[in-house]
């Protein structure tokens, strides 16, 4: 991918899933409660959460790889704000996944509907934390200039569009 960082591409997976999850969790919760779907349908929510956790773990890893490079351009404050928000997001989705797995495991309990409702509300908290982390990451790029770390001038590489001719006249 032309030396572009992997982190911005990967991070959109858990962020996108965090935006979809509250709606899916609510729909499955209502459908199971009204007996339109069997209780095992909650596995849909669990699988979405698993994908979100895996995406967040990979995002965390790729973000760690980017930190040193971006640290030479951006002050530590905004980098740390993004990192802390991303860690809170990762911890919250991991915890929500564990709770969801327990609710799925104990699906025969008479309190399972309360568990589903609680997880649906928890997914709104995850959404908020995801948007906070994403916003902090966007500020790194668009306000603090973190993208400059990947420009040819920052890495010492030659710009492929530069022909080396500074005269401005096209060659015949």
Backbone as CSV, one residue per row, in Angstrom:
resi,resn,N_x,N_y,N_z,CA_x,CA_y,CA_z,C_x,C_y,C_z
1,UNK,0.820,-1.201,0.000,0.000,0.000,0.000,0.856,1.253,0.000
2,UNK,1.903,1.279,-0.778,2.742,2.461,-0.963,3.299,3.015,0.339
3,UNK,3.574,2.178,1.315,4.170,2.626,2.555,3.214,3.366,3.476
4,UNK,1.939,3.365,3.157,0.970,4.017,4.022,0.750,3.180,5.269
5,UNK,0.444,3.814,6.392,0.269,3.061,7.633,-0.983,2.190,7.607
6,UNK,-0.923,1.069,8.270,-2.035,0.141,8.348,-3.064,0.566,9.404
7,UNK,-2.625,1.275,10.409,-3.494,1.644,11.536,-4.783,2.354,11.116
8,UNK,-4.731,3.380,10.272,-5.990,4.060,9.915,-6.983,3.150,9.199
9,UNK,-6.507,2.188,8.456,-7.417,1.274,7.758,-8.042,0.278,8.727
10,UNK,-7.254,-0.262,9.629,-7.727,-1.284,10.561,-8.669,-0.690,11.601
11,UNK,-8.388,0.505,12.063,-9.148,1.092,13.166,-10.616,1.319,12.814
12,UNK,-10.913,1.401,11.527,-12.299,1.630,11.135,-13.181,0.401,11.337
13,UNK,-12.585,-0.773,11.462,-13.374,-1.990,11.695,-14.057,-1.920,13.062
14,UNK,-13.310,-1.785,14.166,-14.003,-1.743,15.461,-14.863,-0.487,15.629
15,UNK,-14.440,0.628,15.042,-15.258,1.841,15.162,-16.583,1.684,14.430
16,UNK,-16.539,1.124,13.238,-17.773,0.895,12.488,-18.688,-0.096,13.192
17,UNK,-18.106,-1.165,13.718,-18.916,-2.146,14.440,-19.520,-1.548,15.708
18,UNK,-18.794,-0.640,16.357,-19.347,-0.011,17.564,-20.547,0.864,17.237
19,UNK,-20.616,1.357,16.006,-21.759,2.163,15.596,-22.968,1.291,15.255
20,UNK,-22.727,0.093,14.772,-23.795,-0.820,14.371,-24.316,-1.630,15.555
21,UNK,-23.437,-1.970,16.471,-23.766,-2.888,17.563,-24.993,-2.483,18.381
22,UNK,-25.159,-1.229,18.801,-26.354,-0.913,19.604,-27.664,-1.238,18.879
23,UNK,-27.706,-0.995,17.584,-28.925,-1.267,16.815,-29.179,-2.767,16.674
24,UNK,-28.111,-3.511,16.400,-28.250,-4.967,16.264,-28.626,-5.573,17.615
25,UNK,-27.965,-5.132,18.675,-28.264,-5.663,20.010,-29.706,-5.360,20.399
26,UNK,-30.175,-4.163,20.108,-31.561,-3.815,20.424,-32.534,-4.683,19.624
27,UNK,-32.261,-4.842,18.337,-33.151,-5.642,17.486,-33.188,-7.101,17.949
28,UNK,-32.030,-7.674,18.249,-31.993,-9.068,18.695,-32.644,-9.199,20.069
29,UNK,-32.414,-8.241,20.945,-33.029,-8.275,22.275,-34.549,-8.287,22.169
30,UNK,-35.098,-7.401,21.352,-36.553,-7.342,21.173,-37.061,-8.622,20.520
31,UNK,-36.353,-9.095,19.493,-36.795,-10.291,18.780,-36.778,-11.524,19.679
32,UNK,-35.783,-11.644,20.537,-35.723,-12.789,21.456,-36.791,-12.634,22.533
33,UNK,-36.963,-11.425,23.048,-37.951,-11.176,24.095,-39.371,-11.487,23.609
34,UNK,-39.656,-11.123,22.359,-40.986,-11.379,21.782,-41.103,-12.791,21.176
35,UNK,-40.019,-13.534,21.289,-39.962,-14.912,20.782,-40.103,-14.995,19.258
36,UNK,-39.652,-13.950,18.589,-39.578,-13.972,17.131,-38.347,-14.750,16.684
37,UNK,-37.332,-14.739,17.548,-36.090,-15.469,17.290,-35.764,-16.312,18.515
38,UNK,-35.040,-17.421,18.320,-34.632,-18.227,19.483,-33.534,-17.497,20.276
39,UNK,-33.379,-17.890,21.517,-32.387,-17.252,22.397,-30.974,-17.344,21.839
40,UNK,-30.684,-18.407,21.102,-29.334,-18.556,20.544,-29.018,-17.485,19.500
41,UNK,-30.016,-16.739,19.071,-29.789,-15.641,18.119,-28.885,-14.571,18.715
42,UNK,-28.767,-14.581,20.030,-27.875,-13.622,20.691,-26.424,-13.836,20.240
43,UNK,-26.127,-14.994,19.673,-24.781,-15.258,19.162,-24.401,-14.280,18.054
44,UNK,-25.380,-13.711,17.366,-25.096,-12.678,16.356,-24.391,-11.508,17.015
45,UNK,-24.934,-11.071,18.145,-24.335,-9.953,18.886,-22.961,-10.356,19.396
46,UNK,-22.849,-11.557,19.891,-21.564,-12.042,20.416,-20.503,-12.090,19.320
47,UNK,-20.875,-12.531,18.133,-19.920,-12.574,17.020,-19.495,-11.169,16.579
48,UNK,-20.429,-10.238,16.554,-20.063,-8.849,16.236,-19.096,-8.289,17.268
49,UNK,-19.356,-8.604,18.528,-18.459,-8.142,19.588,-17.078,-8.793,19.470
50,UNK,-17.043,-10.061,19.121,-15.754,-10.741,18.952,-14.958,-10.086,17.826
51,UNK,-15.630,-9.783,16.717,-14.950,-9.105,15.608,-14.462,-7.730,16.037
52,UNK,-15.236,-7.059,16.862,-14.845,-5.735,17.341,-13.614,-5.832,18.256
53,UNK,-13.599,-6.822,19.118,-12.446,-7.005,20.018,-11.190,-7.320,19.211
54,UNK,-11.298,-8.232,18.261,-10.137,-8.587,17.437,-9.657,-7.358,16.654
55,UNK,-10.582,-6.623,16.052,-10.213,-5.412,15.321,-9.548,-4.380,16.214
56,UNK,-10.045,-4.244,17.429,-9.453,-3.281,18.366,-8.059,-3.728,18.817
57,UNK,-7.871,-5.031,19.000,-6.548,-5.531,19.375,-5.530,-5.277,18.259
58,UNK,-5.937,-5.540,17.024,-5.042,-5.283,15.889,-4.802,-3.781,15.746
59,UNK,-5.836,-2.981,15.945,-5.685,-1.527,15.886,-4.720,-1.031,16.958
60,UNK,-4.842,-1.610,18.139,-3.937,-1.229,19.229,-2.491,-1.544,18.865
61,UNK,-2.287,-2.724,18.298,-0.928,-3.132,17.913,-0.365,-2.211,16.826
62,UNK,-1.151,-1.937,15.799,-0.661,-1.073,14.717,-0.483,0.361,15.207
63,UNK,-1.308,0.767,16.167,-1.152,2.107,16.751,0.143,2.225,17.539
64,UNK,0.499,1.161,18.240,1.771,1.154,18.977,2.945,1.295,18.016
65,UNK,2.836,0.667,16.845,3.905,0.746,15.854,4.020,2.165,15.296
66,UNK,2.912,2.854,15.200,2.906,4.215,14.660,3.362,5.255,15.675
67,UNK,3.254,4.932,16.947,3.507,5.915,17.993,4.900,6.530,17.908
68,UNK,5.916,5.725,17.693,7.282,6.251,17.629,7.458,7.190,16.444
69,UNK,6.907,6.813,15.310,7.033,7.626,14.110,6.311,8.964,14.260
70,UNK,5.100,8.920,14.760,4.293,10.132,14.921,4.821,10.979,16.083
71,UNK,5.423,10.329,17.072,5.946,11.042,18.228,7.006,12.078,17.883
72,UNK,7.669,11.907,16.758,8.664,12.888,16.338,8.048,14.145,15.753
73,UNK,6.752,14.111,15.475,6.077,15.244,14.846,5.054,15.892,15.774
74,UNK,4.358,15.069,16.546,3.274,15.549,17.406,3.719,15.493,18.858
75,UNK,3.294,16.482,19.630,3.584,16.488,21.069,2.991,15.250,21.738
76,UNK,3.533,14.910,22.893,3.082,13.723,23.613,1.631,13.826,24.086
77,UNK,1.156,15.007,24.412,-0.194,15.178,24.958,-1.289,14.611,24.073
78,UNK,-1.382,15.048,22.818,-2.432,14.503,21.946,-2.258,13.010,21.653
79,UNK,-1.022,12.557,21.554,-0.774,11.132,21.318,-1.259,10.319,22.511
80,UNK,-0.937,10.793,23.712,-1.362,10.084,24.918,-2.888,10.134,25.084
81,UNK,-3.507,11.249,24.730,-4.970,11.348,24.820,-5.625,10.310,23.918
82,UNK,-5.106,10.158,22.701,-5.642,9.155,21.780,-5.392,7.754,22.311
83,UNK,-4.189,7.513,22.806,-3.849,6.185,23.314,-4.720,5.803,24.511
84,UNK,-4.923,6.738,25.424,-5.744,6.452,26.601,-7.202,6.209,26.214
85,UNK,-7.720,6.997,25.271,-9.100,6.800,24.813,-9.237,5.448,24.113
86,UNK,-8.233,5.085,23.321,-8.272,3.805,22.616,-8.193,2.639,23.604
87,UNK,-7.404,2.768,24.638,-7.311,1.708,25.645,-8.622,1.567,26.414
88,UNK,-9.275,2.684,26.718,-10.577,2.624,27.399,-11.599,1.927,26.501
89,UNK,-11.547,2.218,25.211,-12.437,1.578,24.246,-12.180,0.078,24.203
90,UNK,-10.921,-0.318,24.093,-10.558,-1.733,24.045,-10.996,-2.461,25.316
91,UNK,-10.758,-1.852,26.467,-11.147,-2.477,27.733,-12.661,-2.614,27.846
92,UNK,-13.381,-1.597,27.395,-14.845,-1.647,27.518,-15.446,-2.697,26.593
93,UNK,-14.937,-2.800,25.367,-15.519,-3.807,24.470,-15.117,-5.211,24.898
94,UNK,-13.941,-5.342,25.487,-13.524,-6.654,25.996,-14.425,-7.074,27.153
95,UNK,-14.700,-6.139,28.062,-15.570,-6.438,29.195,-16.991,-6.748,28.724
96,UNK,-17.484,-5.976,27.775,-18.829,-6.213,27.255,-18.911,-7.577,26.567
97,UNK,-17.844,-7.965,25.873,-17.806,-9.272,25.226,-17.884,-10.393,26.264
98,UNK,-17.141,-10.260,27.350,-17.151,-11.289,28.399,-18.550,-11.392,29.018
99,UNK,-19.166,-10.258,29.299,-20.519,-10.262,29.867,-21.498,-10.898,28.878
100,UNK,-21.371,-10.550,27.609,-22.253,-11.129,26.585,-22.082,-12.640,26.484
101,UNK,-20.842,-13.097,26.588,-20.584,-14.535,26.539,-21.227,-15.227,27.744
102,UNK,-21.143,-14.600,28.904,-21.785,-15.174,30.097,-23.300,-15.220,29.931
103,UNK,-23.876,-14.150,29.414,-25.325,-14.128,29.192,-25.718,-15.200,28.178
104,UNK,-24.919,-15.354,27.131,-25.213,-16.389,26.140,-25.096,-17.783,26.758
105,UNK,-24.121,-17.957,27.623,-23.917,-19.253,28.278,-25.079,-19.586,29.213
106,UNK,-25.577,-18.568,29.913,-26.681,-18.759,30.850,-28.023,-18.367,30.222
107,UNK,-28.192,-18.694,28.958,-29.387,-18.269,28.226,-30.677,-18.902,28.749
108,UNK,-30.580,-19.888,29.588,-31.781,-20.517,30.156,-32.269,-19.780,31.411
109,UNK,-31.513,-18.827,31.876,-31.891,-18.086,33.077,-33.112,-17.215,32.795
110,UNK,-33.909,-17.004,33.832,-35.083,-16.152,33.643,-34.699,-14.676,33.589
111,UNK,-33.445,-14.365,33.886,-32.979,-12.980,33.866,-32.227,-12.629,32.586
112,UNK,-32.262,-13.514,31.601,-31.498,-13.304,30.378,-31.947,-12.036,29.648
113,UNK,-33.225,-11.712,29.697,-33.708,-10.488,29.038,-33.093,-9.248,29.670
114,UNK,-32.940,-9.271,30.980,-32.271,-8.148,31.653,-30.814,-8.053,31.219
115,UNK,-30.173,-9.204,31.061,-28.785,-9.221,30.590,-28.675,-8.637,29.200
116,UNK,-29.600,-9.031,28.318,-29.586,-8.498,26.959,-29.811,-6.994,26.956
117,UNK,-30.743,-6.531,27.770,-31.009,-5.088,27.852,-29.793,-4.344,28.397
118,UNK,-29.150,-4.912,29.397,-27.950,-4.284,29.964,-26.814,-4.219,28.962
119,UNK,-26.649,-5.266,28.197,-25.597,-5.289,27.175,-25.909,-4.284,26.071
120,UNK,-27.178,-4.172,25.717,-27.567,-3.182,24.709,-27.239,-1.779,25.199
121,UNK,-27.540,-1.482,26.456,-27.178,-0.176,27.020,-25.659,-0.024,27.086
122,UNK,-24.966,-1.096,27.455,-23.505,-1.063,27.494,-22.893,-0.779,26.137
123,UNK,-23.559,-1.248,25.087,-23.042,-1.006,23.738,-23.109,0.486,23.381
124,UNK,-24.027,1.212,24.007,-24.056,2.672,23.806,-22.835,3.324,24.451
125,UNK,-22.439,2.809,25.605,-21.219,3.301,26.248,-19.989,3.003,25.414
126,UNK,-19.957,1.808,24.831,-18.853,1.427,23.944,-18.813,2.356,22.738
127,UNK,-19.983,2.668,22.196,-20.054,3.597,21.064,-19.465,4.949,21.442
128,UNK,-19.832,5.461,22.594,-19.300,6.748,23.052,-17.778,6.693,23.188
129,UNK,-17.257,5.633,23.794,-15.799,5.507,23.965,-15.096,5.350,22.621
130,UNK,-15.712,4.646,21.695,-15.139,4.497,20.354,-15.077,5.839,19.630
131,UNK,-16.139,6.616,19.742,-16.155,7.923,19.085,-15.138,8.871,19.730
132,UNK,-14.949,8.736,21.040,-13.947,9.551,21.726,-12.545,9.206,21.226
133,UNK,-12.252,7.911,21.107,-10.941,7.482,20.605,-10.760,7.901,19.154
134,UNK,-11.794,7.714,18.348,-11.718,8.103,16.945,-11.533,9.604,16.768
135,UNK,-12.222,10.372,17.599,-12.085,11.830,17.527,-10.662,12.255,17.887
136,UNK,-10.116,11.635,18.925,-8.733,11.956,19.325,-7.755,11.567,18.218
137,UNK,-8.013,10.454,17.539,-7.163,10.044,16.420,-7.289,11.008,15.250
138,UNK,-8.496,11.445,14.972,-8.711,12.422,13.906,-8.019,13.736,14.204
139,UNK,-8.033,14.150,15.458,-7.325,15.382,15.849,-5.821,15.236,15.627
140,UNK,-5.292,14.033,15.885,-3.866,13.802,15.631,-3.536,14.067,14.162
141,UNK,-4.387,13.587,13.278,-4.144,13.715,11.840,-4.414,15.133,11.352
142,UNK,-5.609,15.647,11.647,-6.062,16.875,11.008,-5.715,18.153,11.762
143,UNK,-5.494,18.074,13.056,-5.153,19.273,13.828,-3.660,19.323,14.131
144,UNK,-3.107,18.188,14.534,-1.713,18.155,14.972,-0.736,17.702,13.893
145,UNK,-1.226,17.339,12.719,-0.351,17.032,11.590,0.377,15.706,11.651
146,UNK,-0.195,14.709,12.311,0.479,13.409,12.427,0.708,12.745,11.072
147,UNK,-0.102,13.073,10.098,0.063,12.463,8.768,1.393,12.858,8.137
148,UNK,1.974,13.943,8.585,3.267,14.386,8.050,4.364,13.347,8.275
149,UNK,4.168,12.468,9.234,5.163,11.429,9.508,5.306,10.478,8.326
150,UNK,4.306,10.458,7.456,4.332,9.542,6.317,4.595,10.246,4.991
151,UNK,4.896,11.521,5.054,5.254,12.246,3.839,6.705,11.946,3.484
152,UNK,7.041,11.942,2.218,8.425,11.636,1.821,9.454,12.540,2.493
153,UNK,9.122,13.807,2.707,10.089,14.719,3.327,10.371,14.347,4.772
154,UNK,9.397,13.740,5.460,9.593,13.364,6.856,10.414,12.093,6.991
155,UNK,10.291,11.202,6.014,11.004,9.930,6.103,12.332,9.952,5.367
156,UNK,12.599,11.046,4.658,13.847,11.155,3.922,13.792,10.495,2.560
157,UNK,12.635,9.961,2.194,12.495,9.304,0.888,12.224,10.344,-0.181
158,UNK,12.582,10.008,-1.401,12.342,10.904,-2.516,10.894,10.802,-2.958
159,UNK,10.289,11.944,-3.226,8.915,11.991,-3.717,8.893,11.434,-5.131
160,UNK,8.083,10.381,-5.394,8.078,9.772,-6.722,7.594,10.718,-7.813
161,UNK,6.868,11.769,-7.489,6.406,12.712,-8.506,7.468,13.752,-8.832
162,UNK,8.547,13.748,-8.071,9.634,14.711,-8.295,10.608,14.123,-9.311
163,UNK,10.714,14.783,-10.465,11.600,14.268,-11.520,13.028,14.735,-11.347
164,UNK,13.263,15.586,-10.385,14.607,16.086,-10.167,14.906,17.311,-10.992
165,UNK,14.021,17.723,-11.881,14.213,18.884,-12.728,13.501,20.060,-12.090
166,UNK,14.263,21.027,-11.599,13.677,22.173,-10.930,13.404,23.336,-11.848
167,UNK,13.621,23.188,-13.144,13.454,24.315,-14.077,11.990,24.626,-14.358
168,UNK,11.111,23.658,-14.113,9.713,23.868,-14.365,9.318,23.625,-15.805
169,UNK,10.301,23.434,-16.701,10.000,23.165,-18.092,9.872,21.661,-18.309
170,UNK,8.781,21.243,-18.959,8.659,19.804,-19.242,9.686,19.386,-20.281
171,UNK,10.190,18.188,-20.127,11.181,17.678,-21.070,10.475,17.188,-22.328
172,UNK,11.051,17.484,-23.485,10.455,17.052,-24.773,10.835,15.645,-25.081
